[in-house]
Amino acid sequence: MAAEVDHAQLLFDDRVAGGNDAGWVSVALVASTPAPVERALRTYADFEHPRAGRPIAARMVSEAEVRREGGERAVRRATAGVTAVALELSRVA
């Protein structure tokens, strides 16, 4: 049985690559236990996207919730969002 996964997601004023239809972009996947979830939210509280600036909101959503919102395509898109954000960051590093 696969471990439960939560998506750390950020919302920006401007759309960013990898975001869903509502604009949320996954920036990390973490185990669905309190310590990793809290750590992820603290880590991304001061995050700044190189093109979109600072997020206007942050949330943790379960993979099951992502799936309910948009099916398997939404899960693939959310997971790809992590890669899209990492690529943006690598361009400015």
ABEGO torsion letter per residue (X at the ends): XBBBBBBBBBBBABBBBGBBAAGBBBABBBBBBAAAAAAAAAAAAABBBAAAEBBABBBBBBAAAAAAAAEAAAAAAAAAAAAAAAAAAAAAX
